[in-house]
Amino acid sequence: MLLALSASVIVVLVLLWEVAWPVALERIERWRASRRLIVADGYDPGRERRAEQKARALLCSCVNDEEWAMYRDLGFIRVWGGLAEGPMADRDGRGAPYAYLIYPHKPLVAYLPQTRRLLSEYCITFLDESRPYGSALLPDSDDVLAKWMALTGDERRIINSANMHLPGRQVDPKQVRRDLWRLGQWEQARLREQRRGAGSVPAP
Amino acid sequence: MKPGHGEVLIAEGDIEVPEEQESLVAMFRAQLEEGMWAAVPRASAGGRREAQMVTSFDDIPADADRVIFFPRAAGGG
């Protein structure tokens, strides 16, 4: 009787050991892994934030006050088109009744300011030739500045480089119309502030 | 502009100094050969800010205080 009981206890212990040992081993490994020092390989978690701060400073130094305030307050910049007749008479005597909205890492959105009708999307990427298998993105503000420089410097070239699509392919038209409404409100508020600053009295 | 890094100073110098001008020209060409586009931000005649794209060192306006290089644009998805 005692022998049978002892044998049973031994069998139970062996079975428990078989079940418990892998679990215990895994927990030991986890504990060791949690205490292991990992060499970070030079990764700097603040790099992208600093890059964006530098990019914002660079953008601010390149665009005019209105465009910078627009980007700071609304998150996009409007650039007037210069390839047709329109209100921008100061650009080589040509103007444009159309404009672009520049969003970071989104297509340029062309639209008619008078009617707020969306015309098209121009998809553009800025390739990093030094990294043939794909590249890190430019910081948001650098992406906006690159588009701004390309548009104001050589609109035809950038538009020819872009892939054109109908509105709504990547940027939600509802969002664009909302942004255009926000832009209108923002411009009116800015105008009121400027009038107040100039000491004039607004019309009743 | 460098993806993942933002603005990086490539070179600086005085174009009135021949050695520095040579260095600036060499760096300018090297950037263009790497496929970068170059632009000079400036104020237009109407007072608005705009960029002037430059494809050779001689195109850079004499009063420009900097040239910004950025990756060339291509059609995206």
Interface residues (C-beta under 8 A of the other chain):
Chain A: R47 E48 R50 A51 E52 Q53 K54 A55 A57 L58 S61 C62 V63 N64 E67 D90 R91 P107 C123 I124 T125 F126 L127 D128 E129 S130 R131 S135 A136 L137 L138 P139 D142 L145 A146 W148 M149 A150 T152 G153 D154 R157 I158 S161 A162 N163 Q170
Chain B: M1 K2 P3 G4 H5 G6 E7 E34 G35 M36 W37 A39 P41 S44 A45 G46 G47 R48 R49 E50 A51 Q52 M53 I68 F70 P71 R72 A73 A74 G75 G76 G77
